[in-house]
Each structure stands twice: as C-alpha cells, then as structure tokens.
Amino acid sequence: MNAAITPPRDGFTIRLAMLLGLGLALAVCVGLAAGHDWASPARLLAALTGDGSLDSRLITDWRLPRVLAAAFVGALLGIGGCLFQGLFRNPLAEPYLLGSAGGAAVGATVALLVPLGMPQAVTLPVLAFCGAWSATVMVLLIGRVSGVVDAAGLLLAGVAVAAILGALRSFLMLALSDESISLQVVLSWMLGGIQTPGTAGLAALAVLTGACLLLALTTARGLDLLGLGEDMARSFGLDVKGFIAVTILVGSAVVAVAVAFGGLVAFIGLAAPHLGRSLVGPRHRPLILASALIGAIAVVLADALARAALPPAEIPLGLITALAGGPFFLVLLARRLRP
C-alpha cells in the first residue's frame, strides 16, 4: 500500500520548466496572431524574420511589445500572489489585500484627471506605483502605531485603508471631472488593460520584473519557515516581525509595478500560485518561479482574447480575467470549506 503512494511534488524540475516555457512560447504566438485581423503562422514567421512589410511592422512594432508587456505583468501578479499567500498562509489570499489596488487607483485618477504638464505615459505608471506603495507603507505605519505586528492584524488594517482610499478616489473622480475630461478613462484603467509600451517603457518593465523576481526569491526560505508556524520559525532564527514587514514591502512593490503597467487585473494573483502549488509543491523558491510563468501565460492569453473577441472593439482585460477567475475562486472556496 505504502509503495503505491505517490510522493509529493516538490521541485521545479527541468522538464516542468521546459513545459511551462513551451506553454509561454505558444501563448506568445497566440498573442502575436490575435487581433482584428488574425495573422497566419507564415505571416508571423515573415514578421519575426524582418521582411519589412506593413503587416510585419504591425506585428513587431505594436503586437510584440504589448504581448511582452502582458507576459511581464502576468509574471508580476503571479509572484505577488505567491508572496501574499505564503505570508498569510492562505491559498485564498490575493495581491491586492493590503490596499495597494486602492492606492494605485488614487494615483491613476490623479494622473488621468489632473493636467500635470507631463505625458500620461510617464505620469500614469509613476503615480500608480507611488499610490500602491504608499498605501502599503500606510498600513505598516498604522500597524506599528497601534501595536499590530501579526499578519492578520495587518490584513484588517489593509481593509480599512482600502475603504478610505476607495472613498478618496470616488471624491476625486467627482471633483476633478468636467465636460473635457471623461470619467470613462479612469474606469477603463480600473478595469485593467495592457497598453503597447514604447521601447524605453518595455525595457523598464523588463528590468523591474527581473528585479522583483530576484527580491521575491530572497524571501523564499523565510516563507517556508513561516509556513511551519511563527513559533517554529522563531526557533529556526527567523525575525518574524521584521520578515513580515519586509515581505509585505517586497510583495507590494511587485504588485505596484504590475498595476502601474496593467491596471487592476483580477484573479491572476490568486489562481497562478494555486496552480503552481499543484505542480511543484509548497516550497516557495520553485513556487515563485512556477507562479511567474503561469501568470505570464494566463495574462498573455487573456489579453489576446480581449483584443480578438469583439473586433474592432477591445474588451477590458480585467473583465476577461474576472469572468474566468470568478468560477475558479468559487470552486477553490468550496473545496477549502468542504468538511
């Protein structure tokens, strides 16, 4: 009987890495082909080999940067979800728990509705990042002032901060909009969507994604220890209070970069780590890598569907991920609550 028990999956094997990498490559091909006018494999090959035609330039200059940006945003959401699920020791946790989404929305509202004398392509990601990061710092400061040091207490502080920021965002939308500035642009950003970045923006996103991945990997051992319980983690020499604070800042930085470039994209940060855990087990170093790849695949495919489902209109990316992620969350919740 015992010999027939399959050992738990626990590792990011070369074979699994190749399979996920192949899945991401196929998703990128689908993303490059998708649109009002679907590109054939021959057309994709001609574009990628640089034949210089107008169709090829459309693919390489517009679709390719957008698909790569979608992959980076998805990877960031997967990493952020993995960090927060490990920190709160709950597979139902998601990246926007500590008010980062509300802070990003406030920053984006200011960028979209207030003339700041700079291009929105610059002010929008910068202010969205600053808003998300500031919201998390505010949660940590509230926790320190009130004496809250555990993850559950910080979660409650995050809920309160998110409610305040939501009210502030609504006030700004009412106070700053007029006949020349439509609220639709703010609502469109809040529904999520990948914009085609310029070369500098894509390079910045790539560098930030790599830096966020490296930072997340440095927390892997601490998350593994924390999963054993706070008392056990202390016995192994982990400074639990300091580690929780640092990991929250790292996770919020990851999420802030994602929302700065992709808006509020729902459920990817919830689903990607859960699927990764079923493939590689609970250890966080392989889980972070798997979550990043799964998140990248999911957002690339969702963005392709958003562009191709109702041409020439484009469905907000957040609606696609919510429609797919909502049932996934309900199934996950039902399995978790089943006696």
N, C-alpha and C positions, 0 to 999 in steps of 0.2 A: 504494500500500500504506500509506504513512505517513498519507495523508489519511484513511484509513478507521479509523485508531486513535482510539479514544475517549479524550479527555483525562481525567486522574484527577479524581475528585470531590473537591473541596476547598473547602468553604464551607457555611455554614448559611444557605441561601437562604430568601427569604420563602416560596416555595412549599413547601419542605420543612418550615419552621416551622409553616405552616398545616396541613399534612398531619399532623404529629405532634401539634399542638394539637387537631385534629379527632379523632385517634385517642384522645387522653387524654379528651376530652369524651365520646366514645362509651363508653370504658371506665368512666367515672364513672357514666354512665347505667345500664350493666350492673350495676355495683356497687350502685347505689341500688335496682335492681329485684330483685337476687338475695336469696335467703333461704328460710326455710321456706315462706313464702307469697310467691310472685313477684308483683311489682307490675306492672300493665299500664301502657303509656305514658300512658293517660288518668289513671290514679291518680297516676303520677309528676308529671304536669303539674298536677294538682289540689293535690298536696302542695307543690310548689315555688311555686305561686301563693298558698299560705297559706289553704286553705279551713277550717282549724281542726279537722278531724275527727280521730278517734283514729288511723286509718290514716295520715293525713298527718303527724301528730305522731310516729308511729313512724319514718317515713322521715326527717323533718327533724331530729328530736332524737336519733335513735340511728344510723341508717344513714349519714346525710350526714356527721357528724363522723368516723365510722370510715372512710368512703371517702376523705375528705380526708386523714386521718392516714396511710392506706395510700399515697396518692399522694406525700406528703412523705417517708415512709420509703423508698419506692422511688427517689425522686429522689436522696436522700442516698446510697443504696447505689450507684446509677449513678455519681454524682460520685466517691465514694470509690474505686470500682473503676477509674475513668478515671485518677485521680491515681496510684494504685499501679502500674497497668500502664505509665503513662508514666515513672514514676520508675525502675522495674526494667527498662524497655524490653522487656517480655514480655507478650504478649496473654493468657497463661495465668495471670497474677498476679490475685489477688483481694483484697478489702478486709481480710480477717482475717489477713494474713500475719504481722504483727508482734506477735501476742499480744493484740490488742485484744479478740478474742472471749473468750479465756480470762480476761482481766481483768474484762470485763463480766459474765461468768458468776459469778466470785467475788463481785463486788459485789451481783449479783442474789440469790445464795444467802444472803448476809448479810441483805439486806433482807427476804427471804421467810421466813427461819428464826429470826431474832433479833428479839424484841419491842423496838422502839426508841422506842415512845411516840409515834410519828407515823404518819399514814396511809400505807399501802403505795403509794398512788397518787403520793405525793411521794418516799418513800424509794427505791422501786424504780428509777425513771429516774435519780435523782441518784446513787445508789451504782453503778448500772451504768455511767453516764457516767464517774464518778470511777475505777472499776476499769479501764475501757478506756483512758482517758487515762494513768493511772498505769503501766499495762503498757507503753505505748509510750515513756513517759519513762524507764522502767527499761531498755528496750532501748537507747535512745540513751546512757544513762549507762554501761551495760556496754560499748557500742562505744567510748565516749570513753576509759574506763579501760583497756581492752585495746588501744587504738590502732587499732581498726577504723573506717575512715572511708568505705569504699565501700558501695554498696547491697547487694552480695552478702554481705558480712560482716555487715551489719545484719540481713539476712534469716536467716542462721544463728543470730544472737543471738535473734531473734524466735522461732524454732522452739524454742530451749532455754527461753526464758521461758514460752512457751505450755505446754510439757510440765510445768514446775514449777507453773504456775497450775492446770492440769488436776488435778494431784495434790492441790493445796491445796483445790480445790473439792470433790473427792471426800471428802477428810478432813472438811471442814466439813459435808457432807451426812450423813456417818455420825455425827459427833459432836453435831450440833445437832438432828437429827430425833428425835421421840418419838411417842407414841401420839396426841398432839393436833396434831402438825404433820406433814403428809404430804410425802414427797419428790416426790409427783406434781406439786405446784405448781411446784417447781423444774424438773423435767423438762419440764413443759408450757411454761414460759418459754423453756427452751433450744431447744425445737423451733420457736420463733418463732410470733408471732401478734400481730395488731393489736387492741388494746383500744379501746373507744369513749372518747375523751378528753372531759373537761369543756371548757367554753369557755376557761378560762384555760390548760389544757394544750394545746389546739389552737392557741391564739394563740401560746403559747411555741414550739411546734413549727414554726409557720409562720415566725416571726421567725428562729429558729435555722437553718431551712432556707435562707432568703434570705441570712443572713449567711454560711453555709457556701458557698453558691454564689458569692458575691462574693469570698470568700477564695480559693476554688479558681481562679477566673478570673485572679486576680493571679499564679498560678504558671504560667499557660499558656505565656508566652514562654520561661520557663526550661525547661519540659518540652520545648518544641520544640527548644531548643538542646541539651539533654541527649541528645535522640534522635540528634543528629549524632555523638555520642561525647564523652567527658569532655574529651579534649584539644581538640577543636574548640570545645566550649562555653567552655572557659577562654580560648581565643583571641578569643572574642566578648565577653569581660569577665565571664563568669558565675563567681561564687564557688561552685564545685561542692559543696564540703563543707558550707558554710552553707546552700546551697539544698536539698541533700538533707535536712538536719536539719529545716529549716523546713517543707518539703513533707510530710515524714513526720508532723510535728505537726499540720499542717492536715488531711491525709488521715485521721489517727487521730481528730481532733476530729469530722470529718464522720461517720465510722463509729460513733464513740461516741454521737452523737446518735441515729443510726439504731437501734442496738441498745438504747439506753435506752427507746425508744418502741415498738420492734417485735420485740425479742428477736433471736435468731440466725436470720436468713433467708438460706438458702444460694443461691448461684449467680447471684443478680441482679447483684451487683457484677462478676461475671465476664462474663456474657452481654451486659449493656446496652452497655458500651463497645465490645465487639467488633462488635455490630450497628451501633452508631453510627459506627464507623470505616468500615464498608462503605457508609454513606450519605454521610458528609461528608468522608472522608479523614483523614489523620493529624494535622492541625493541632489543637492542644488547645483553643483557645478555642471553635470550633464543636463540637468533640467533647464537651467538658464539657456544653454545653447539650443536645446530642442525647442523651447518655447519661442525663442527668437526666430528660428526657421519656420515654425508652424504659423506664427503670427504674420511673418512676411508673406507666406503662401496665401493665407486667408485674405489679407488686405489687397494683394495684387489681383486675386480672382474677383473679390467683391468690387473693386474699382473697375475692372473690365466689364462686369455685369452692369454697373452703374452707367457706364458710357454707352453700352450697346443695347440695353433692354428697350428703351423708348426713344430711338433716334427721331429727330435731331436733338431732342431734349436730353438732359442728364439727370438721373436720379441721385439725390444726395447719398453719399457713401454711408452715412450713419443710419439711414433708413434700411439699406440693404443688410448691414450687419445686425441691426436690431431685429429685423424680420427673421433672420437666420438664427440669431443668438437667443432670442426670447424663448422659443421652444427648447433649445438646448439647456438653458438655465432651469426651466421648469422640470425637465427630466432629471437634471442633476440634483435639484432640490428634492424631488420626490424620492430619488434613490437614497439621499442622505437622511431624510426623515423617516424612511421606511423602518418599522420595528424589526 
